[in-house]
Amino acid sequence: MTGSGAAAGVLIRITHYLAYGSNMHTGRLRARLSSVCAVEGARLGHHRLTFDKRGRDGSGKCNIVATPDACLFGVLFRLPVSALIALDAIEGRGYVRIAVRPVGLDSGRGYRAWCYRAPARARIPALVPFDWYRSLVVAGAHMHRLPDDYIEDLQCTPTRSDPNRFRRRRGQRLLAPNGGPASDATRGFAPGPKSGWLIDGHYRDRYHAGTPHIAL
């Protein structure tokens, strides 16, 4: 899951991070970590997306749950290991970092990557995300050209209004045109073959949900 790169004669350890929630939005992630580079959209087999992680603001945040015959989509980023450690602190104790093996939508390549999953103690199934949070997730999916049907299902996720107007405005500012355009690394690639998926327990049986063999 790690490689190396050289900058001014200094060896830098590089790894991959799979974002599937609001961090898919380039502006959102770069506001947290400046040293990230989008690689491509990706799919992760045998997992589904939920919004059942309890956020610090009491609303539902994105989470992944291991589920047979399911598939979710996200965005792969390349970043220094030091930035990943910083992201551990940003995500906080409500998430644990796990190793995953997503497949690139453009390249078909299998990756060794990291992502975050909420433990049972941090999950409340009845939670609903704020509308601005769901908009960030949807905008990130659009930005990196994830499958249209998957985006449509994200847009159908129930939401509620954020009662904190300052937090709501902060989220809306991230959605402004200068909040983070698609990078050169992701502009212009077309997703590969689609798969089936589960979002909040609703199975979309439109495509075969199998995950291809991953050669690493």
C-alpha positions in Angstrom: 0.0 0.0 0.0 3.0 2.3 0.1 5.6 3.4 -2.4 8.2 6.1 -2.5 8.9 9.4 -4.3 11.7 11.8 -4.3 11.5 15.5 -3.7 14.7 17.6 -3.4 16.6 14.5 -2.6 14.3 13.5 0.3 12.6 10.0 0.2 8.8 10.4 0.7 6.7 7.3 1.4 3.5 7.4 -0.7 0.2 5.5 -0.2 -3.3 5.5 -1.5 -6.5 6.5 0.2 -10.1 5.6 -0.9 -12.6 8.3 -0.2 -16.3 7.4 -0.4 -18.0 10.3 1.4 -17.6 14.0 1.5 -13.8 13.6 1.1 -14.5 12.7 -2.6 -15.0 16.4 -3.0 -11.5 17.7 -4.0 -12.0 21.0 -2.3 -13.2 19.4 0.9 -10.2 17.1 1.1 -7.6 19.7 0.1 -9.0 22.0 2.8 -7.9 19.3 5.2 -4.8 18.0 3.4 -2.9 20.0 0.8 -0.6 17.2 -0.4 -3.2 14.9 -2.1 -3.5 14.0 -5.7 -6.6 12.4 -7.3 -5.8 9.2 -9.2 -9.1 7.8 -10.5 -12.6 6.7 -9.5 -12.8 3.2 -8.0 -15.2 0.5 -6.9 -14.9 -1.6 -3.8 -16.6 -5.0 -3.8 -18.5 -6.6 -1.0 -19.2 -3.3 0.8 -22.2 -1.0 0.9 -22.5 2.7 1.7 -24.5 3.9 4.7 -25.0 7.3 6.4 -25.1 5.8 9.9 -21.9 7.1 11.5 -22.7 9.6 14.2 -20.9 12.9 13.5 -19.7 15.4 16.1 -22.7 17.5 15.0 -25.1 14.7 15.7 -26.0 14.1 12.0 -25.3 11.0 9.9 -22.0 10.7 8.1 -20.9 8.2 5.5 -19.7 4.8 6.5 -19.1 1.4 4.8 -20.4 -1.9 5.9 -19.1 -5.3 4.7 -21.9 -6.9 2.6 -21.8 -9.9 0.3 -22.7 -9.2 -3.3 -22.6 -5.4 -2.9 -20.3 -2.8 -4.3 -19.7 0.9 -3.6 -17.8 3.6 -5.5 -15.3 6.1 -4.4 -12.3 8.1 -5.4 -8.6 7.1 -5.0 -6.1 9.7 -3.9 -2.4 9.4 -3.7 -0.8 11.1 -0.7 2.3 10.9 1.6 2.1 8.6 4.6 2.6 11.6 6.8 -0.6 13.1 5.4 -2.5 9.9 6.0 -1.4 10.0 9.6 -2.7 13.5 9.8 -6.0 12.4 8.3 -6.3 9.8 11.1 -6.4 12.6 13.6 -8.9 14.6 11.5 -11.3 11.7 11.2 -11.0 11.2 14.9 -12.0 8.2 17.1 -15.3 7.7 15.3 -13.5 6.0 12.5 -10.9 3.3 12.3 -8.5 3.0 9.3 -8.7 -0.3 7.4 -6.9 -1.8 4.4 -9.0 -2.3 1.3 -8.4 -3.4 -2.3 -10.4 -1.3 -4.7 -10.3 -1.5 -8.5 -9.8 1.6 -10.7 -12.7 2.5 -12.9 -10.5 3.8 -15.7 -7.5 1.5 -15.5 -9.0 -1.7 -14.2 -6.0 -1.9 -11.9 -6.2 -3.3 -8.4 -4.9 -1.1 -5.6 -3.8 -1.6 -2.1 -5.4 1.4 -0.3 -6.6 2.6 3.1 -10.1 3.9 4.0 -12.1 4.6 7.1 -14.9 2.6 8.7 -17.0 3.4 11.8 -17.0 0.8 14.5 -20.3 -0.4 15.9 -20.1 1.9 18.9 -20.1 4.9 16.6 -23.1 3.8 14.4 -26.7 4.7 14.7 -28.9 3.3 11.9 -31.6 5.9 12.2 -29.3 8.9 11.6 -29.9 11.2 8.6 -27.3 13.5 7.0 -27.6 17.2 6.7 -28.5 18.4 3.3 -25.2 20.3 2.7 -23.3 17.1 3.6 -25.1 15.0 1.2 -24.6 17.7 -1.5 -20.8 17.5 -0.8 -20.9 13.7 -1.3 -22.9 14.1 -4.6 -20.7 16.9 -5.8 -17.6 14.8 -5.2 -19.1 11.9 -7.1 -20.0 14.2 -10.0 -16.5 15.8 -9.9 -14.8 12.4 -10.4 -17.4 11.0 -12.8 -18.7 8.1 -10.8 -21.5 6.0 -12.4 -24.7 8.1 -13.1 -27.0 5.6 -11.5 -24.9 5.5 -8.3 -25.1 9.3 -8.1 -28.8 9.3 -8.6 -29.2 6.9 -5.7 -26.9 9.2 -3.5 -29.3 12.1 -4.4 -32.2 10.1 -3.1 -30.7 9.8 0.4 -33.1 11.5 2.9 -31.6 14.6 4.6 -32.5 17.2 7.1 -31.7 20.9 7.4 -28.7 21.9 9.6 -30.0 24.1 12.5 -26.6 25.7 12.8 -26.5 28.4 10.2 -22.8 29.0 10.5 -22.0 25.4 9.9 -24.5 25.3 7.1 -22.9 28.3 5.4 -19.4 26.7 5.8 -20.6 23.6 4.1 -22.3 25.6 1.3 -19.1 27.6 0.7 -17.3 24.3 -0.1 -19.8 23.7 -2.8 -19.0 27.1 -4.5 -17.2 26.9 -8.0 -13.9 27.6 -6.4 -14.4 24.9 -3.7 -12.2 22.5 -5.6 -12.5 21.8 -9.4 -11.7 18.3 -10.7 -7.9 17.8 -11.0 -6.1 17.1 -14.3 -5.7 13.6 -13.0 -9.4 12.9 -13.0 -10.7 15.2 -15.8 -11.6 13.3 -18.9 -11.6 9.7 -17.7 -14.7 7.6 -18.2 -15.8 5.0 -15.7 -15.3 1.3 -16.6 -17.9 -1.5 -16.4 -20.6 -0.8 -13.7 -21.4 -3.2 -10.8 -24.3 -3.6 -8.5 -24.3 -1.8 -5.2 -26.1 -1.2 -1.9 -26.8 2.2 -0.5 -28.3 2.3 3.0 -29.5 -1.3 2.5 -31.2 -0.8 -0.8 -29.8 -3.3 -3.3 -29.6 -2.0 -6.9 -29.7 -5.2 -9.0 -28.9 -3.5 -12.3 -25.5 -4.9 -12.8 -23.5 -7.9 -11.8 -22.0 -7.2 -8.4 -18.9 -9.3 -8.6 -15.5 -7.9 -8.2 -12.8 -8.9 -10.8 -9.7 -10.6 -9.8 -7.2 -8.2 -8.4 -3.6 -8.6 -9.5 -1.3 -6.8 -7.0 
